[in-house]
Amino acid sequence: MTELKAGTAAEFAAGAEPVAVFSAEDSGPAAAWLAPKARKALAEAAKEEGFTGKAGETVSVRIHDGAAERRYLLAGVGKRRDAGSEAHRKAAAALVKAFKGRFETFWLAAGTQAPAAAEGVLLASYAYTEYKKADSEPKLKTVKFLTKTAAEAKKAAAVLERAASVCEAVCFTRDLVNRCPSDKSPEAVADIAKGLAGGDVKVEVVDRKQAEKMGMNLLVAVGRGATREPRMVHLTYAPKGAKKKVALVGKGVVYDSGGLSLKPPASMETMKNDMAGAAMVLGMFKVLSRLKVKVEVHGYCALAYNMPGPDAYKPGDVVKSMNGKTVEILNTDAEGRLVLADALHWAVQEKPSAMLDFATLTGAQLVALGSGYTAAMTNDRGLLSKYLAAAKRQDENVWELPLPKEYEDMVKGKFGDLLNIGKVRGEAGTIVGGLFLKEFVGDVPWVHLDIAGPAWSDSGLAYSAPGGTGALVRATLDWLGSL
Ligand SMILES: [Zn+2]
């Protein structure tokens, strides 16, 4: 990962390294330290290269800034009025993409947008190279954030350190999602979770036999088609003096073939992504103590392969969940809610004051909201509004769907208490998933986050390479920090 440093104006003036500057369409380069004459020269040199300051644009020019000759890298942020943190995150990412092969170091004048710019740099410099050689080794080693005084540099260093931790959680999540499915069995992911133990973090792994004894029959049923058995992981982060306790629950279907209700080939191509919720939980646990999160956090990862096999669970099966409700299986491809049901019920035993679950749960989420918006459902208005505020601060899009009482009948079974798909096919699939999960959360304030679309990008995004995106890691860490 690119290293972020904070440096002073004096250090900057002493060297001749390039400096990156954000530039708006209507107000030009944000280089307040330059004399008006030099700023004009910079704007003119950029204009001559066809640079207008539109979002996504970058340009490299050399000017004499009054003191010395220096290279200036400009990144457009669009109209100044609309250029908030997300525009600066994207512009910083554009700088990395444009110049990572050319410079080892550049300065970045980010001012009050330093937190977003730092994230843009780190998230855009991520590459997943576990199975292939990188196309070209990026040269970019260090980005130095320009501040005026030593005292300001010190403050900026703390901001950069926080951004580095948050981005490490995002990138760890991406790595787990991007790993090929045969290399991330439930046992292998549980081992990765064990590797996070130490300090304030404890990790408990439940294997298939124990899961059976504990009554986690839904998790066991989903995992029955595969030879490599399911696991339930419980991570605990308990800092001294914590007054609140929350739970984060992640769907970890390490590969979803659909089971006997087999998916068509095209739909299987990205199904290593079906553990993105669990990957998020692990990513966040990696940095909770470094971020000095003050609340006790319990993490749950329900890990299983969903495969056809001689003993695979079948449409028509009725399975008793850990909380005693029986579930009639009609489609083995609606397995996420099954493994989550047992995880949620187990989490409820801890009596958390708030519980979030993250799940690539329904294709219907993608139909309803697309890949740019997570669907949120809740039994607690207050909790959801706090989470939405955190997501907004991080420019992550979350949109609420209702859990209407009058739809509850959609998940009532004929031969069991509940159905694992909706009674009316093709209707409200995402909401039906939420209503099913609601049956397992008791009275705990809870938000269900269906990340089926946002967790993955085929073509990549402004600051996310193709593959796992690490969506909602930033929002959730922000929410944890606000408690
Ligand atoms: Zn499925």
Residues whose N, C-alpha, C, O or C-beta is under 5 A from the ligand:
A	BS01	ZN	D256 G258 T332 D333 A334 E335
